[in-house]
Amino acid sequence: MTYERRNRGTCSVLTKVELNSDHTIESVSVLGGCNGNLKGICQLLKGMKAEDAIARMEGTTCGSKPTSCPDQIAQTLKEALAAM
């Protein structure tokens, strides 16, 4: 399943995830933000269980912001799992 979500409170504007039926992450892409860092994060997430990725990234902040790109990826994964 493919799921897209507009990001809130970050430089990046959109996160798109593709999940397999067993909740493993097939792919993640993020529009905007720190290109190199986000490409690396997206590569590391491939093959990981969505629940594990959420547990590792949810609540991560960026500077004084209450969220971050990794936190927004976690929020997108949570919504995608709920929609499955």
PDB file of N, CA, C and O in Angstrom:
ATOM      1  N   MET A   1       0.827  -1.171   0.000  1.00  0.00           N
ATOM      2  CA  MET A   1       0.000   0.000   0.000  1.00  0.00           C
ATOM      3  C   MET A   1       0.874   1.237   0.000  1.00  0.00           C
ATOM      4  O   MET A   1       1.926   1.259   0.638  1.00  0.00           O
ATOM      5  N   THR A   2       0.447   2.262  -0.708  1.00  0.00           N
ATOM      6  CA  THR A   2       1.148   3.537  -0.747  1.00  0.00           C
ATOM      7  C   THR A   2       0.318   4.566   0.006  1.00  0.00           C
ATOM      8  O   THR A   2      -0.901   4.628  -0.156  1.00  0.00           O
ATOM      9  N   TYR A   3       0.979   5.371   0.826  1.00  0.00           N
ATOM     10  CA  TYR A   3       0.290   6.371   1.638  1.00  0.00           C
ATOM     11  C   TYR A   3       1.111   7.655   1.633  1.00  0.00           C
ATOM     12  O   TYR A   3       2.329   7.622   1.811  1.00  0.00           O
ATOM     13  N   GLU A   4       0.441   8.781   1.429  1.00  0.00           N
ATOM     14  CA  GLU A   4       1.093  10.091   1.442  1.00  0.00           C
ATOM     15  C   GLU A   4       0.489  10.956   2.535  1.00  0.00           C
ATOM     16  O   GLU A   4      -0.698  10.850   2.846  1.00  0.00           O
ATOM     17  N   ARG A   5       1.326  11.817   3.116  1.00  0.00           N
ATOM     18  CA  ARG A   5       0.866  12.726   4.171  1.00  0.00           C
ATOM     19  C   ARG A   5       1.644  14.025   4.077  1.00  0.00           C
ATOM     20  O   ARG A   5       2.861  14.016   3.897  1.00  0.00           O
ATOM     21  N   ARG A   6       0.936  15.149   4.199  1.00  0.00           N
ATOM     22  CA  ARG A   6       1.603  16.446   4.247  1.00  0.00           C
ATOM     23  C   ARG A   6       2.243  16.610   5.623  1.00  0.00           C
ATOM     24  O   ARG A   6       1.602  16.372   6.646  1.00  0.00           O
ATOM     25  N   ASN A   7       3.493  17.013   5.637  1.00  0.00           N
ATOM     26  CA  ASN A   7       4.212  17.206   6.895  1.00  0.00           C
ATOM     27  C   ASN A   7       3.785  18.509   7.555  1.00  0.00           C
ATOM     28  O   ASN A   7       3.356  19.453   6.893  1.00  0.00           O
ATOM     29  N   ARG A   8       3.915  18.533   8.868  1.00  0.00           N
ATOM     30  CA  ARG A   8       3.557  19.715   9.647  1.00  0.00           C
ATOM     31  C   ARG A   8       4.739  20.114  10.522  1.00  0.00           C
ATOM     32  O   ARG A   8       5.298  19.286  11.241  1.00  0.00           O
ATOM     33  N   GLY A   9       5.119  21.402  10.456  1.00  0.00           N
ATOM     34  CA  GLY A   9       6.148  21.912  11.353  1.00  0.00           C
ATOM     35  C   GLY A   9       7.579  21.624  10.957  1.00  0.00           C
ATOM     36  O   GLY A   9       8.489  21.777  11.772  1.00  0.00           O
ATOM     37  N   THR A  10       7.797  21.204   9.705  1.00  0.00           N
ATOM     38  CA  THR A  10       9.161  20.906   9.244  1.00  0.00           C
ATOM     39  C   THR A  10       9.441  21.586   7.916  1.00  0.00           C
ATOM     40  O   THR A  10       8.532  22.088   7.255  1.00  0.00           O
ATOM     41  N   CYS A  11      10.708  21.597   7.535  1.00  0.00           N
ATOM     42  CA  CYS A  11      11.099  22.126   6.220  1.00  0.00           C
ATOM     43  C   CYS A  11      10.576  21.228   5.104  1.00  0.00           C
ATOM     44  O   CYS A  11      10.211  21.708   4.030  1.00  0.00           O
ATOM     45  N   SER A  12      10.544  19.936   5.360  1.00  0.00           N
ATOM     46  CA  SER A  12      10.000  19.009   4.359  1.00  0.00           C
ATOM     47  C   SER A  12       8.481  19.177   4.307  1.00  0.00           C
ATOM     48  O   SER A  12       7.852  19.511   5.311  1.00  0.00           O
ATOM     49  N   VAL A  13       7.900  18.945   3.134  1.00  0.00           N
ATOM     50  CA  VAL A  13       6.473  19.226   2.968  1.00  0.00           C
ATOM     51  C   VAL A  13       5.601  17.981   2.813  1.00  0.00           C
ATOM     52  O   VAL A  13       4.396  18.042   3.057  1.00  0.00           O
ATOM     53  N   LEU A  14       6.190  16.853   2.411  1.00  0.00           N
ATOM     54  CA  LEU A  14       5.388  15.664   2.138  1.00  0.00           C
ATOM     55  C   LEU A  14       6.209  14.408   2.385  1.00  0.00           C
ATOM     56  O   LEU A  14       7.396  14.357   2.063  1.00  0.00           O
ATOM     57  N   THR A  15       5.568  13.398   2.958  1.00  0.00           N
ATOM     58  CA  THR A  15       6.199  12.092   3.128  1.00  0.00           C
ATOM     59  C   THR A  15       5.322  11.055   2.451  1.00  0.00           C
ATOM     60  O   THR A  15       4.102  11.051   2.618  1.00  0.00           O
ATOM     61  N   LYS A  16       5.956  10.174   1.682  1.00  0.00           N
ATOM     62  CA  LYS A  16       5.259   9.094   0.993  1.00  0.00           C
ATOM     63  C   LYS A  16       5.893   7.774   1.429  1.00  0.00           C
ATOM     64  O   LYS A  16       7.112   7.612   1.369  1.00  0.00           O
ATOM     65  N   VAL A  17       5.055   6.833   1.868  1.00  0.00           N
ATOM     66  CA  VAL A  17       5.555   5.525   2.288  1.00  0.00           C
ATOM     67  C   VAL A  17       4.856   4.432   1.504  1.00  0.00           C
ATOM     68  O   VAL A  17       3.693   4.563   1.122  1.00  0.00           O
ATOM     69  N   GLU A  18       5.580   3.359   1.274  1.00  0.00           N
ATOM     70  CA  GLU A  18       5.014   2.166   0.653  1.00  0.00           C
ATOM     71  C   GLU A  18       5.261   1.011   1.613  1.00  0.00           C
ATOM     72  O   GLU A  18       6.405   0.677   1.922  1.00  0.00           O
ATOM     73  N   LEU A  19       4.161   0.400   2.083  1.00  0.00           N
ATOM     74  CA  LEU A  19       4.242  -0.697   3.039  1.00  0.00           C
ATOM     75  C   LEU A  19       3.782  -1.997   2.409  1.00  0.00           C
ATOM     76  O   LEU A  19       2.857  -2.019   1.597  1.00  0.00           O
ATOM     77  N   ASN A  20       4.439  -3.078   2.793  1.00  0.00           N
ATOM     78  CA  ASN A  20       4.005  -4.412   2.400  1.00  0.00           C
ATOM     79  C   ASN A  20       2.949  -4.896   3.395  1.00  0.00           C
ATOM     80  O   ASN A  20       2.794  -4.316   4.470  1.00  0.00           O
ATOM     81  N   SER A  21       2.231  -5.949   3.042  1.00  0.00           N
ATOM     82  CA  SER A  21       1.149  -6.455   3.891  1.00  0.00           C
ATOM     83  C   SER A  21       1.638  -6.933   5.257  1.00  0.00           C
ATOM     84  O   SER A  21       0.859  -6.978   6.210  1.00  0.00           O
ATOM     85  N   ASP A  22       2.924  -7.290   5.361  1.00  0.00           N
ATOM     86  CA  ASP A  22       3.479  -7.727   6.648  1.00  0.00           C
ATOM     87  C   ASP A  22       4.059  -6.563   7.464  1.00  0.00           C
ATOM     88  O   ASP A  22       4.777  -6.770   8.443  1.00  0.00           O
ATOM     89  N   HIS A  23       3.730  -5.325   7.034  1.00  0.00           N
ATOM     90  CA  HIS A  23       4.137  -4.083   7.698  1.00  0.00           C
ATOM     91  C   HIS A  23       5.604  -3.730   7.493  1.00  0.00           C
ATOM     92  O   HIS A  23       6.107  -2.819   8.151  1.00  0.00           O
ATOM     93  N   THR A  24       6.309  -4.429   6.595  1.00  0.00           N
ATOM     94  CA  THR A  24       7.675  -4.008   6.287  1.00  0.00           C
ATOM     95  C   THR A  24       7.628  -2.827   5.321  1.00  0.00           C
ATOM     96  O   THR A  24       6.735  -2.712   4.481  1.00  0.00           O
ATOM     97  N   ILE A  25       8.617  -1.961   5.474  1.00  0.00           N
ATOM     98  CA  ILE A  25       8.689  -0.763   4.644  1.00  0.00           C
ATOM     99  C   ILE A  25       9.360  -1.104   3.323  1.00  0.00           C
ATOM    100  O   ILE A  25      10.505  -1.554   3.289  1.00  0.00           O
ATOM    101  N   GLU A  26       8.635  -0.884   2.245  1.00  0.00           N
ATOM    102  CA  GLU A  26       9.172  -1.075   0.899  1.00  0.00           C
ATOM    103  C   GLU A  26       9.971   0.159   0.472  1.00  0.00           C
ATOM    104  O   GLU A  26      11.059   0.043  -0.092  1.00  0.00           O
ATOM    105  N   SER A  27       9.411   1.346   0.751  1.00  0.00           N
ATOM    106  CA  SER A  27      10.113   2.580   0.407  1.00  0.00           C
ATOM    107  C   SER A  27       9.539   3.754   1.197  1.00  0.00           C
ATOM    108  O   SER A  27       8.393   3.732   1.647  1.00  0.00           O
ATOM    109  N   VAL A  28      10.375   4.775   1.347  1.00  0.00           N
ATOM    110  CA  VAL A  28       9.985   6.045   1.949  1.00  0.00           C
ATOM    111  C   VAL A  28      10.617   7.135   1.108  1.00  0.00           C
ATOM    112  O   VAL A  28      11.780   7.025   0.718  1.00  0.00           O
ATOM    113  N   SER A  29       9.862   8.188   0.824  1.00  0.00           N
ATOM    114  CA  SER A  29      10.442   9.356   0.163  1.00  0.00           C
ATOM    115  C   SER A  29       9.880  10.604   0.829  1.00  0.00           C
ATOM    116  O   SER A  29       8.726  10.640   1.256  1.00  0.00           O
ATOM    117  N   VAL A  30      10.730  11.627   0.907  1.00  0.00           N
ATOM    118  CA  VAL A  30      10.360  12.875   1.559  1.00  0.00           C
ATOM    119  C   VAL A  30      10.652  14.012   0.597  1.00  0.00           C
ATOM    120  O   VAL A  30      11.738  14.086   0.023  1.00  0.00           O
ATOM    121  N   LEU A  31       9.676  14.901   0.423  1.00  0.00           N
ATOM    122  CA  LEU A  31       9.828  16.060  -0.455  1.00  0.00           C
ATOM    123  C   LEU A  31      10.263  17.257   0.376  1.00  0.00           C
ATOM    124  O   LEU A  31       9.580  17.638   1.327  1.00  0.00           O
ATOM    125  N   GLY A  32      11.390  17.847   0.023  1.00  0.00           N
ATOM    126  CA  GLY A  32      11.935  18.980   0.764  1.00  0.00           C
ATOM    127  C   GLY A  32      12.833  18.498   1.888  1.00  0.00           C
ATOM    128  O   GLY A  32      13.164  17.315   1.972  1.00  0.00           O
ATOM    129  N   GLY A  33      13.222  19.426   2.752  1.00  0.00           N
ATOM    130  CA  GLY A  33      14.070  19.070   3.887  1.00  0.00           C
ATOM    131  C   GLY A  33      15.529  18.919   3.494  1.00  0.00           C
ATOM    132  O   GLY A  33      15.936  19.335   2.410  1.00  0.00           O
ATOM    133  N   CYS A  34      16.300  18.330   4.369  1.00  0.00           N
ATOM    134  CA  CYS A  34      17.743  18.121   4.164  1.00  0.00           C
ATOM    135  C   CYS A  34      17.943  16.897   3.278  1.00  0.00           C
ATOM    136  O   CYS A  34      17.914  15.764   3.759  1.00  0.00           O
ATOM    137  N   ASN A  35      18.141  17.122   2.022  1.00  0.00           N
ATOM    138  CA  ASN A  35      18.138  16.074   1.001  1.00  0.00           C
ATOM    139  C   ASN A  35      19.018  14.875   1.321  1.00  0.00           C
ATOM    140  O   ASN A  35      18.543  13.739   1.304  1.00  0.00           O
ATOM    141  N   GLY A  36      20.275  15.109   1.610  1.00  0.00           N
ATOM    142  CA  GLY A  36      21.199  13.993   1.862  1.00  0.00           C
ATOM    143  C   GLY A  36      20.827  13.192   3.094  1.00  0.00           C
ATOM    144  O   GLY A  36      20.823  11.961   3.058  1.00  0.00           O
ATOM    145  N   ASN A  37      20.517  13.877   4.180  1.00  0.00           N
ATOM    146  CA  ASN A  37      20.138  13.183   5.410  1.00  0.00           C
ATOM    147  C   ASN A  37      18.871  12.353   5.208  1.00  0.00           C
ATOM    148  O   ASN A  37      18.800  11.204   5.643  1.00  0.00           O
ATOM    149  N   LEU A  38      17.887  12.933   4.555  1.00  0.00           N
ATOM    150  CA  LEU A  38      16.628  12.213   4.368  1.00  0.00           C
ATOM    151  C   LEU A  38      16.778  11.035   3.408  1.00  0.00           C
ATOM    152  O   LEU A  38      16.127  10.006   3.589  1.00  0.00           O
ATOM    153  N   LYS A  39      17.614  11.172   2.402  1.00  0.00           N
ATOM    154  CA  LYS A  39      17.878  10.028   1.510  1.00  0.00           C
ATOM    155  C   LYS A  39      18.485   8.882   2.309  1.00  0.00           C
ATOM    156  O   LYS A  39      18.111   7.724   2.123  1.00  0.00           O
ATOM    157  N   GLY A  40      19.421   9.203   3.195  1.00  0.00           N
ATOM    158  CA  GLY A  40      20.050   8.179   4.027  1.00  0.00           C
ATOM    159  C   GLY A  40      19.058   7.512   4.956  1.00  0.00           C
ATOM    160  O   GLY A  40      19.044   6.286   5.075  1.00  0.00           O
ATOM    161  N   ILE A  41      18.223   8.309   5.619  1.00  0.00           N
ATOM    162  CA  ILE A  41      17.209   7.756   6.511  1.00  0.00           C
ATOM    163  C   ILE A  41      16.269   6.842   5.735  1.00  0.00           C
ATOM    164  O   ILE A  41      15.952   5.745   6.194  1.00  0.00           O
ATOM    165  N   CYS A  42      15.825   7.284   4.570  1.00  0.00           N
ATOM    166  CA  CYS A  42      14.900   6.486   3.759  1.00  0.00           C
ATOM    167  C   CYS A  42      15.525   5.155   3.345  1.00  0.00           C
ATOM    168  O   CYS A  42      14.833   4.138   3.308  1.00  0.00           O
ATOM    169  N   GLN A  43      16.810   5.147   3.035  1.00  0.00           N
ATOM    170  CA  GLN A  43      17.501   3.901   2.680  1.00  0.00           C
ATOM    171  C   GLN A  43      17.587   2.964   3.880  1.00  0.00           C
ATOM    172  O   GLN A  43      17.417   1.753   3.743  1.00  0.00           O
ATOM    173  N   LEU A  44      17.852   3.527   5.052  1.00  0.00           N
ATOM    174  CA  LEU A  44      17.956   2.707   6.261  1.00  0.00           C
ATOM    175  C   LEU A  44      16.617   2.077   6.651  1.00  0.00           C
ATOM    176  O   LEU A  44      16.595   1.010   7.266  1.00  0.00           O
ATOM    177  N   LEU A  45      15.523   2.713   6.306  1.00  0.00           N
ATOM    178  CA  LEU A  45      14.202   2.207   6.689  1.00  0.00           C
ATOM    179  C   LEU A  45      13.724   1.039   5.834  1.00  0.00           C
ATOM    180  O   LEU A  45      12.860   0.275   6.265  1.00  0.00           O
ATOM    181  N   LYS A  46      14.268   0.889   4.635  1.00  0.00           N
ATOM    182  CA  LYS A  46      13.839  -0.199   3.742  1.00  0.00           C
ATOM    183  C   LYS A  46      13.995  -1.547   4.433  1.00  0.00           C
ATOM    184  O   LYS A  46      15.060  -1.867   4.960  1.00  0.00           O
ATOM    185  N   GLY A  47      12.924  -2.331   4.426  1.00  0.00           N
ATOM    186  CA  GLY A  47      12.950  -3.665   5.010  1.00  0.00           C
ATOM    187  C   GLY A  47      12.646  -3.706   6.495  1.00  0.00           C
ATOM    188  O   GLY A  47      12.442  -4.785   7.050  1.00  0.00           O
ATOM    189  N   MET A  48      12.612  -2.550   7.153  1.00  0.00           N
ATOM    190  CA  MET A  48      12.323  -2.488   8.588  1.00  0.00           C
ATOM    191  C   MET A  48      10.812  -2.582   8.811  1.00  0.00           C
ATOM    192  O   MET A  48      10.028  -2.128   7.978  1.00  0.00           O
ATOM    193  N   LYS A  49      10.417  -3.162   9.918  1.00  0.00           N
ATOM    194  CA  LYS A  49       9.004  -3.166  10.299  1.00  0.00           C
ATOM    195  C   LYS A  49       8.596  -1.731  10.636  1.00  0.00           C
ATOM    196  O   LYS A  49       9.330  -1.009  11.310  1.00  0.00           O
ATOM    197  N   ALA A  50       7.431  -1.334  10.165  1.00  0.00           N
ATOM    198  CA  ALA A  50       6.948   0.025  10.412  1.00  0.00           C
ATOM    199  C   ALA A  50       6.879   0.326  11.902  1.00  0.00           C
ATOM    200  O   ALA A  50       7.218   1.430  12.328  1.00  0.00           O
ATOM    201  N   GLU A  51       6.445  -0.641  12.692  1.00  0.00           N
ATOM    202  CA  GLU A  51       6.324  -0.438  14.141  1.00  0.00           C
ATOM    203  C   GLU A  51       7.680  -0.154  14.778  1.00  0.00           C
ATOM    204  O   GLU A  51       7.774   0.659  15.697  1.00  0.00           O
ATOM    205  N   ASP A  52       8.729  -0.818  14.299  1.00  0.00           N
ATOM    206  CA  ASP A  52      10.079  -0.583  14.825  1.00  0.00           C
ATOM    207  C   ASP A  52      10.576   0.813  14.450  1.00  0.00           C
ATOM    208  O   ASP A  52      11.187   1.503  15.267  1.00  0.00           O
ATOM    209  N   ALA A  53      10.308   1.222  13.210  1.00  0.00           N
ATOM    210  CA  ALA A  53      10.719   2.554  12.755  1.00  0.00           C
ATOM    211  C   ALA A  53      10.003   3.634  13.560  1.00  0.00           C
ATOM    212  O   ALA A  53      10.612   4.636  13.936  1.00  0.00           O
ATOM    213  N   ILE A  54       8.714   3.433  13.824  1.00  0.00           N
ATOM    214  CA  ILE A  54       7.948   4.398  14.619  1.00  0.00           C
ATOM    215  C   ILE A  54       8.555   4.516  16.012  1.00  0.00           C
ATOM    216  O   ILE A  54       8.764   5.622  16.510  1.00  0.00           O
ATOM    217  N   ALA A  55       8.837   3.384  16.636  1.00  0.00           N
ATOM    218  CA  ALA A  55       9.392   3.383  17.988  1.00  0.00           C
ATOM    219  C   ALA A  55      10.726   4.121  18.056  1.00  0.00           C
ATOM    220  O   ALA A  55      11.024   4.765  19.062  1.00  0.00           O
ATOM    221  N   ARG A  56      11.519   4.036  17.011  1.00  0.00           N
ATOM    222  CA  ARG A  56      12.838   4.675  17.002  1.00  0.00           C
ATOM    223  C   ARG A  56      12.774   6.169  16.705  1.00  0.00           C
ATOM    224  O   ARG A  56      13.587   6.935  17.223  1.00  0.00           O
ATOM    225  N   MET A  57      11.811   6.598  15.870  1.00  0.00           N
ATOM    226  CA  MET A  57      11.819   7.981  15.381  1.00  0.00           C
ATOM    227  C   MET A  57      10.782   8.898  16.006  1.00  0.00           C
ATOM    228  O   MET A  57      10.984  10.112  16.047  1.00  0.00           O
ATOM    229  N   GLU A  58       9.683   8.353  16.489  1.00  0.00           N
ATOM    230  CA  GLU A  58       8.609   9.194  17.014  1.00  0.00           C
ATOM    231  C   GLU A  58       9.106  10.028  18.185  1.00  0.00           C
ATOM    232  O   GLU A  58       9.784   9.523  19.080  1.00  0.00           O
ATOM    233  N   GLY A  59       8.765  11.295  18.168  1.00  0.00           N
ATOM    234  CA  GLY A  59       9.153  12.198  19.252  1.00  0.00           C
ATOM    235  C   GLY A  59      10.485  12.893  19.044  1.00  0.00           C
ATOM    236  O   GLY A  59      10.873  13.732  19.858  1.00  0.00           O
ATOM    237  N   THR A  60      11.198  12.563  17.970  1.00  0.00           N
ATOM    238  CA  THR A  60      12.462  13.231  17.659  1.00  0.00           C
ATOM    239  C   THR A  60      12.174  14.692  17.318  1.00  0.00           C
ATOM    240  O   THR A  60      11.245  14.987  16.567  1.00  0.00           O
ATOM    241  N   THR A  61      12.965  15.595  17.867  1.00  0.00           N
ATOM    242  CA  THR A  61      12.773  17.020  17.583  1.00  0.00           C
ATOM    243  C   THR A  61      13.926  17.557  16.746  1.00  0.00           C
ATOM    244  O   THR A  61      14.974  16.922  16.627  1.00  0.00           O
ATOM    245  N   CYS A  62      13.715  18.735  16.169  1.00  0.00           N
ATOM    246  CA  CYS A  62      14.732  19.413  15.356  1.00  0.00           C
ATOM    247  C   CYS A  62      14.896  20.816  15.921  1.00  0.00           C
ATOM    248  O   CYS A  62      14.005  21.655  15.793  1.00  0.00           O
ATOM    249  N   GLY A  63      16.035  21.061  16.541  1.00  0.00           N
ATOM    250  CA  GLY A  63      16.263  22.364  17.163  1.00  0.00           C
ATOM    251  C   GLY A  63      15.200  22.636  18.208  1.00  0.00           C
ATOM    252  O   GLY A  63      14.945  21.800  19.075  1.00  0.00           O
ATOM    253  N   SER A  64      14.580  23.802  18.130  1.00  0.00           N
ATOM    254  CA  SER A  64      13.534  24.160  19.094  1.00  0.00           C
ATOM    255  C   SER A  64      12.138  23.742  18.635  1.00  0.00           C
ATOM    256  O   SER A  64      11.153  23.996  19.329  1.00  0.00           O
ATOM    257  N   LYS A  65      12.054  23.103  17.471  1.00  0.00           N
ATOM    258  CA  LYS A  65      10.753  22.652  16.960  1.00  0.00           C
ATOM    259  C   LYS A  65      10.290  21.420  17.747  1.00  0.00           C
ATOM    260  O   LYS A  65      11.109  20.618  18.196  1.00  0.00           O
ATOM    261  N   PRO A  66       8.977  21.282  17.906  1.00  0.00           N
ATOM    262  CA  PRO A  66       8.466  20.116  18.636  1.00  0.00           C
ATOM    263  C   PRO A  66       8.423  18.834  17.794  1.00  0.00           C
ATOM    264  O   PRO A  66       8.003  17.785  18.282  1.00  0.00           O
ATOM    265  N   THR A  67       8.855  18.920  16.546  1.00  0.00           N
ATOM    266  CA  THR A  67       8.837  17.780  15.630  1.00  0.00           C
ATOM    267  C   THR A  67      10.099  17.804  14.779  1.00  0.00           C
ATOM    268  O   THR A  67      10.953  18.674  14.953  1.00  0.00           O
ATOM    269  N   SER A  68      10.219  16.854  13.860  1.00  0.00           N
ATOM    270  CA  SER A  68      11.359  16.765  12.947  1.00  0.00           C
ATOM    271  C   SER A  68      10.927  15.947  11.741  1.00  0.00           C
ATOM    272  O   SER A  68       9.825  15.399  11.726  1.00  0.00           O
ATOM    273  N   CYS A  69      11.776  15.861  10.739  1.00  0.00           N
ATOM    274  CA  CYS A  69      11.469  15.014   9.587  1.00  0.00           C
ATOM    275  C   CYS A  69      11.322  13.541  10.000  1.00  0.00           C
ATOM    276  O   CYS A  69      10.379  12.889   9.551  1.00  0.00           O
ATOM    277  N   PRO A  70      12.215  12.990  10.837  1.00  0.00           N
ATOM    278  CA  PRO A  70      12.013  11.612  11.282  1.00  0.00           C
ATOM    279  C   PRO A  70      10.688  11.430  12.045  1.00  0.00           C
ATOM    280  O   PRO A  70      10.013  10.414  11.874  1.00  0.00           O
ATOM    281  N   ASP A  71      10.319  12.398  12.873  1.00  0.00           N
ATOM    282  CA  ASP A  71       9.043  12.321  13.589  1.00  0.00           C
ATOM    283  C   ASP A  71       7.882  12.347  12.600  1.00  0.00           C
ATOM    284  O   ASP A  71       6.893  11.639  12.789  1.00  0.00           O
ATOM    285  N   GLN A  72       7.993  13.147  11.558  1.00  0.00           N
ATOM    286  CA  GLN A  72       6.931  13.211  10.554  1.00  0.00           C
ATOM    287  C   GLN A  72       6.843  11.905   9.759  1.00  0.00           C
ATOM    288  O   GLN A  72       5.749  11.493   9.374  1.00  0.00           O
ATOM    289  N   ILE A  73       7.973  11.255   9.511  1.00  0.00           N
ATOM    290  CA  ILE A  73       7.954   9.933   8.871  1.00  0.00           C
ATOM    291  C   ILE A  73       7.215   8.960   9.787  1.00  0.00           C
ATOM    292  O   ILE A  73       6.392   8.172   9.322  1.00  0.00           O
ATOM    293  N   ALA A  74       7.507   9.014  11.086  1.00  0.00           N
ATOM    294  CA  ALA A  74       6.834   8.132  12.046  1.00  0.00           C
ATOM    295  C   ALA A  74       5.327   8.377  12.040  1.00  0.00           C
ATOM    296  O   ALA A  74       4.545   7.428  12.083  1.00  0.00           O
ATOM    297  N   GLN A  75       4.918   9.641  11.988  1.00  0.00           N
ATOM    298  CA  GLN A  75       3.486   9.956  11.958  1.00  0.00           C
ATOM    299  C   GLN A  75       2.836   9.422  10.684  1.00  0.00           C
ATOM    300  O   GLN A  75       1.710   8.924  10.719  1.00  0.00           O
ATOM    301  N   THR A  76       3.542   9.526   9.565  1.00  0.00           N
ATOM    302  CA  THR A  76       3.023   8.994   8.303  1.00  0.00           C
ATOM    303  C   THR A  76       2.884   7.479   8.380  1.00  0.00           C
ATOM    304  O   THR A  76       1.883   6.923   7.929  1.00  0.00           O
ATOM    305  N   LEU A  77       3.880   6.812   8.947  1.00  0.00           N
ATOM    306  CA  LEU A  77       3.808   5.351   9.100  1.00  0.00           C
ATOM    307  C   LEU A  77       2.640   4.941   9.991  1.00  0.00           C
ATOM    308  O   LEU A  77       1.947   3.968   9.696  1.00  0.00           O
ATOM    309  N   LYS A  78       2.416   5.680  11.080  1.00  0.00           N
ATOM    310  CA  LYS A  78       1.300   5.374  11.974  1.00  0.00           C
ATOM    311  C   LYS A  78      -0.031   5.482  11.237  1.00  0.00           C
ATOM    312  O   LYS A  78      -0.890   4.609  11.362  1.00  0.00           O
ATOM    313  N   GLU A  79      -0.197   6.562  10.463  1.00  0.00           N
ATOM    314  CA  GLU A  79      -1.429   6.738   9.704  1.00  0.00           C
ATOM    315  C   GLU A  79      -1.596   5.655   8.640  1.00  0.00           C
ATOM    316  O   GLU A  79      -2.700   5.163   8.407  1.00  0.00           O
ATOM    317  N   ALA A  80      -0.492   5.294   8.001  1.00  0.00           N
ATOM    318  CA  ALA A  80      -0.553   4.253   6.973  1.00  0.00           C
ATOM    319  C   ALA A  80      -0.965   2.920   7.581  1.00  0.00           C
ATOM    320  O   ALA A  80      -1.786   2.206   7.004  1.00  0.00           O
ATOM    321  N   LEU A  81      -0.415   2.581   8.722  1.00  0.00           N
ATOM    322  CA  LEU A  81      -0.787   1.329   9.395  1.00  0.00           C
ATOM    323  C   LEU A  81      -2.270   1.337   9.771  1.00  0.00           C
ATOM    324  O   LEU A  81      -2.953   0.321   9.635  1.00  0.00           O
ATOM    325  N   ALA A  82      -2.759   2.464  10.236  1.00  0.00           N
ATOM    326  CA  ALA A  82      -4.176   2.584  10.616  1.00  0.00           C
ATOM    327  C   ALA A  82      -5.092   2.433   9.403  1.00  0.00           C
ATOM    328  O   ALA A  82      -6.223   1.961   9.519  1.00  0.00           O
ATOM    329  N   ALA A  83      -4.585   2.843   8.240  1.00  0.00           N
ATOM    330  CA  ALA A  83      -5.383   2.771   7.013  1.00  0.00           C
ATOM    331  C   ALA A  83      -5.354   1.394   6.349  1.00  0.00           C
ATOM    332  O   ALA A  83      -6.132   1.133   5.432  1.00  0.00           O
ATOM    333  N   MET A  84      -4.464   0.516   6.803  1.00  0.00           N
ATOM    334  CA  MET A  84      -4.332  -0.805   6.178  1.00  0.00           C
ATOM    335  C   MET A  84      -5.531  -1.691   6.504  1.00  0.00           C
ATOM    336  O   MET A  84      -5.590  -2.838   6.061  1.00  0.00           O
TER     337      MET A  84
END
